[in-house]
Amino acid sequence: MAKPKMIRQTPAEAVIEIFGGGAALAQHLGCHRTRIYRWTMPIDKRGTGGRLPGTVHADLLALAARLKKPEVTPELLINGRLVRAKR
């Protein structure tokens, strides 16, 4: 059997997926959803290029603890994660 193809999700893509989408994450953090989606935009389009601003790391870790999302770790917030490619 062939190995499944793996792709790397950026930290922004990973946390948005884990928390159920950008709008849901924005509601939990108390900010506008465009702030969340800006994390996924390239730097040349005034985004963060998939990186999470350091100012939200503590908030995301506290939210993950409150919502029981153990997959959200400091390492995930910096490096992202490997996931199976969708077919």
N, CA, C and O of each residue as an XYZ file, in Angstrom:
348
protein
N       0.842     -1.174      0.000
C       0.000      0.000      0.000
C       0.894      1.247      0.000
O       1.903      1.298      0.704
N       0.517      2.230     -0.783
C       1.307      3.455     -0.898
C       1.161      4.315      0.355
O       0.108      4.356      0.992
N       2.256      4.998      0.683
C       2.212      5.924      1.811
C       1.332      7.112      1.445
O       1.396      7.606      0.320
N       0.511      7.573      2.384
C      -0.298      8.757      2.082
C       0.607      9.985      1.941
O       1.597     10.130      2.658
N       0.250     10.853      1.013
C       1.025     12.074      0.815
C       0.737     13.034      1.965
O      -0.415     13.279      2.324
N       1.819     13.571      2.534
C       1.688     14.494      3.658
C       2.057     15.905      3.195
O       2.966     16.089      2.385
N       1.342     16.886      3.717
C       1.662     18.287      3.445
C       1.806     19.012      4.775
O       1.249     18.588      5.787
N       2.552     20.101      4.764
C       2.734     20.890      5.978
C       1.721     22.022      5.993
O       1.645     22.823      5.061
N       0.945     22.073      7.071
C       0.045     23.200      7.297
C       0.813     24.277      8.035
O       1.610     23.989      8.928
N       0.569     25.509      7.657
C       1.161     26.613      8.406
C       0.496     26.666      9.776
O      -0.582     26.103      9.965
N       1.132     27.335     10.728
C       0.485     27.480     12.037
C      -0.913     28.094     11.929
O      -1.835     27.673     12.627
N      -1.065     29.083     11.060
C      -2.372     29.736     10.911
C      -3.413     28.755     10.382
O      -4.518     28.681     10.919
N      -3.077     28.002      9.339
C      -4.018     27.029      8.788
C      -4.405     25.989      9.834
O      -5.569     25.600      9.938
N      -3.421     25.545     10.603
C      -3.676     24.511     11.608
C      -4.635     24.997     12.684
O      -5.607     24.307     12.994
N      -4.385     26.172     13.263
C      -5.265     26.620     14.353
C      -6.647     26.977     13.838
O      -7.638     26.759     14.535
N      -6.732     27.516     12.643
C      -8.052     27.822     12.077
C      -8.850     26.535     11.908
O     -10.038     26.498     12.227
N      -8.215     25.486     11.412
C      -8.897     24.200     11.247
C      -9.287     23.590     12.597
O     -10.410     23.114     12.758
N      -8.383     23.600     13.548
C      -8.635     22.994     14.858
C      -9.802     23.665     15.576
O     -10.609     22.991     16.217
N      -9.894     24.992     15.469
C     -10.946     25.712     16.186
C     -12.236     25.862     15.376
O     -13.148     26.570     15.803
N     -12.326     25.209     14.219
C     -13.579     25.186     13.479
C     -13.793     26.315     12.498
O     -14.933     26.607     12.136
N     -12.727     26.956     12.059
C     -12.840     28.014     11.057
C     -12.463     29.378     11.611
O     -12.403     29.597     12.821
N     -12.211     30.281     10.679
C     -11.771     31.617     11.055
C     -12.809     32.415     11.810
O     -12.481     33.128     12.758
N     -14.059     32.301     11.398
C     -15.116     33.061     12.065
C     -15.298     32.571     13.500
O     -15.458     33.376     14.417
N     -15.275     31.257     13.694
C     -15.423     30.708     15.044
C     -14.250     31.110     15.926
O     -14.436     31.466     17.090
N     -13.044     31.055     15.375
C     -11.863     31.437     16.142
C     -11.903     32.916     16.507
O     -11.562     33.296     17.627
N     -12.319     33.744     15.559
C     -12.431     35.182     15.829
C     -13.433     35.450     16.952
O     -13.204     36.305     17.807
N     -14.533     34.719     16.941
C     -15.541     34.905     17.983
C     -14.965     34.523     19.349
O     -15.191     35.221     20.337
N     -14.228     33.423     19.399
C     -13.613     32.998     20.660
C     -12.593     34.020     21.167
O     -12.487     34.263     22.369
N     -11.847     34.612     20.235
C     -10.801     35.565     20.622
C     -11.330     36.986     20.799
O     -10.634     37.851     21.331
N     -12.556     37.222     20.352
C     -13.146     38.546     20.492
C     -12.593     39.559     19.508
O     -12.427     40.732     19.840
N     -12.306     39.101     18.289
C     -11.807     40.015     17.256
C     -12.586     39.783     15.967
O     -13.396     38.860     15.883
N     -12.341     40.616     14.973
C     -13.022     40.473     13.693
C     -12.395     39.337     12.901
O     -11.192     39.096     13.004
N     -13.204     38.637     12.110
C     -12.698     37.474     11.363
C     -11.622     37.838     10.346
O     -10.799     36.990     10.000
N     -11.608     39.068      9.862
C     -10.565     39.444      8.908
C      -9.183     39.427      9.548
O      -8.182     39.196      8.869
N      -9.129     39.671     10.849
C      -7.845     39.591     11.554
C      -7.302     38.163     11.475
O      -6.107     37.961     11.261
N      -8.176     37.186     11.645
C      -7.769     35.786     11.593
C      -7.343     35.406     10.174
O      -6.297     34.784      9.990
N      -8.136     35.769      9.182
C      -7.806     35.395      7.803
C      -6.552     36.104      7.296
O      -5.892     35.610      6.382
N      -6.221     37.247      7.872
C      -4.999     37.948      7.490
C      -3.770     37.090      7.797
O      -2.742     37.219      7.131
N      -3.869     36.223      8.794
C      -2.753     35.337      9.134
C      -2.420     34.387      7.988
O      -1.278     33.944      7.866
N      -3.398     34.071      7.150
C      -3.173     33.115      6.060
C      -2.694     33.787      4.775
O      -2.263     33.103      3.847
N      -2.763     35.092      4.712
C      -2.401     35.812      3.489
C      -0.893     35.986      3.371
O      -0.192     36.056      4.381
N      -0.390     36.056      2.128
C       1.040     36.280      1.940
C       1.473     37.640      2.501
O       0.676     38.574      2.599
N       2.719     37.722      2.855
C       3.250     38.960      3.433
C       3.113     40.132      2.470
O       2.834     41.255      2.889
N       3.313     39.870      1.166
C       3.224     40.973      0.197
C       1.795     41.486      0.020
O       1.587     42.525     -0.607
N       0.815     40.773      0.561
C      -0.572     41.233      0.532
C      -1.024     41.676      1.928
O      -2.214     41.673      2.245
N      -0.046     42.054      2.748
C      -0.265     42.577      4.095
C      -0.760     41.524      5.078
O      -1.432     41.841      6.059
N      -0.419     40.264      4.801
C      -0.729     39.186      5.727
C       0.516     38.816      6.521
O       1.514     39.536      6.510
N       0.442     37.689      7.206
C       1.590     37.227      7.994
C       2.269     36.019      7.360
O       3.233     35.492      7.916
N       1.787     35.580      6.216
C       2.422     34.465      5.523
C       2.234     33.129      6.230
O       3.070     32.237      6.089
N       1.165     32.978      6.978
C       0.895     31.723      7.677
C       1.403     31.681      9.101
O       1.111     30.739      9.837
N       2.154     32.682      9.495
C       2.662     32.731     10.872
C       1.636     33.390     11.775
O       0.839     34.224     11.348
N       1.684     32.987     13.038
C       0.788     33.582     14.033
C       1.526     34.690     14.766
O       2.671     34.498     15.174
N       0.893     35.846     14.943
C       1.542     36.902     15.709
C       1.826     36.421     17.135
O       0.996     35.749     17.746
N       2.974     36.763     17.644
C       3.343     36.367     19.000
C       2.378     36.874     20.051
O       2.277     36.301     21.135
N       1.670     37.941     19.737
C       0.737     38.523     20.701
C      -0.487     37.651     20.952
O      -1.205     37.869     21.927
N      -0.740     36.662     20.087
C      -1.920     35.806     20.280
C      -1.578     34.419     20.806
O      -2.485     33.640     21.099
N      -0.302     34.090     20.933
C       0.086     32.746     21.371
C      -0.519     32.394     22.730
O      -1.116     31.327     22.879
N      -0.376     33.258     23.703
C      -0.907     32.974     25.049
C      -2.424     32.836     25.014
O      -2.985     31.963     25.676
N      -3.091     33.699     24.244
C      -4.552     33.618     24.136
C      -4.984     32.297     23.505
O      -5.953     31.683     23.952
N      -4.269     31.859     22.468
C      -4.612     30.604     21.801
C      -4.380     29.402     22.714
O      -5.186     28.472     22.730
N      -3.297     29.416     23.464
C      -3.033     28.307     24.389
C      -4.075     28.260     25.508
O      -4.513     27.178     25.899
N      -4.473     29.420     26.021
C      -5.506     29.468     27.061
C      -6.854     29.000     26.501
O      -7.581     28.261     27.165
N      -7.181     29.426     25.290
C      -8.421     29.002     24.644
C      -8.414     27.494     24.413
O      -9.420     26.824     24.646
N      -7.293     26.964     23.960
C      -7.181     25.521     23.725
C      -7.373     24.741     25.017
O      -8.020     23.694     25.015
N      -6.828     25.230     26.109
C      -6.997     24.565     27.397
C      -8.460     24.600     27.829
O      -8.996     23.609     28.326
N      -9.092     25.743     27.635
C     -10.498     25.892     28.036
C     -11.424     24.997     27.207
O     -12.385     24.431     27.730
N     -11.120     24.874     25.894
C     -11.968     24.078     25.001
C     -11.497     22.634     24.858
O     -12.045     21.868     24.065
N     -10.474     22.271     25.634
C      -9.922     20.914     25.619
C      -9.462     20.500     24.221
O      -9.939     19.518     23.652
N      -8.530     21.273     23.692
C      -7.909     21.005     22.389
C      -6.428     20.715     22.627
O      -5.592     21.593     22.416
N      -6.086     19.492     23.066
C      -4.696     19.195     23.428
C      -3.719     19.246     22.258
O      -2.508     19.310     22.471
N      -4.226     19.219     21.026
C      -3.337     19.273     19.875
C      -2.716     20.657     19.663
O      -1.757     20.802     18.904
N      -3.266     21.671     20.337
C      -2.704     23.019     20.239
C      -1.578     23.135     21.270
O      -1.813     23.166     22.478
N      -0.363     23.197     20.758
C       0.831     23.259     21.599
C       1.680     24.453     21.166
O       1.475     24.991     20.078
N       2.626     24.871     22.000
C       3.527     25.946     21.571
C       4.269     25.583     20.269
O       4.500     26.449     19.425
N       4.633     24.323     20.116
C       5.315     23.893     18.888
C       4.422     24.073     17.664
O       4.895     24.520     16.619
N       3.144     23.734     17.777
C       2.209     23.908     16.667
C       2.097     25.381     16.287
O       2.038     25.718     15.104
N       2.069     26.255     17.289
C       1.904     27.686     17.021
C       3.105     28.277     16.300
O       2.999     29.341     15.690
N       4.243     27.600     16.363
C       5.448     28.099     15.698
C       5.731     27.355     14.397
O       6.067     27.975     13.388
N       5.596     26.018     14.415
C       6.022     25.204     13.271
C       4.903     24.700     12.378
O       5.175     24.273     11.257
N       3.673     24.731     12.820
C       2.598     24.125     12.045
C       2.596     22.621     12.263
O       3.100     22.136     13.276
N       2.024     21.874     11.303
C       1.957     20.415     11.447
C       1.846     19.744     10.086
O       1.495     20.371      9.087
N       2.154     18.455     10.077
C       1.986     17.641      8.894
C       0.598     17.007      8.922
O       0.167     16.495      9.955
N      -0.097     17.041      7.794
C      -1.407     16.414      7.672
C      -1.470     15.667      6.352
O      -0.697     15.943      5.434
N      -2.374     14.739      6.261
C      -2.577     14.027      4.996
C      -3.149     14.983      3.964
O      -4.031     15.787      4.264
N      -2.641     14.886      2.757
C      -3.153     15.696      1.661
C      -4.565     15.238      1.317
O      -4.846     14.040      1.285
N      -5.438     16.183      1.062
C      -6.801     15.827      0.653
C      -6.772     15.408     -0.802
O      -6.040     15.971     -1.616
N      -7.565     14.430     -1.108
C      -7.596     13.913     -2.493
C      -8.399     14.777     -3.393
O      -8.524     14.483     -4.581
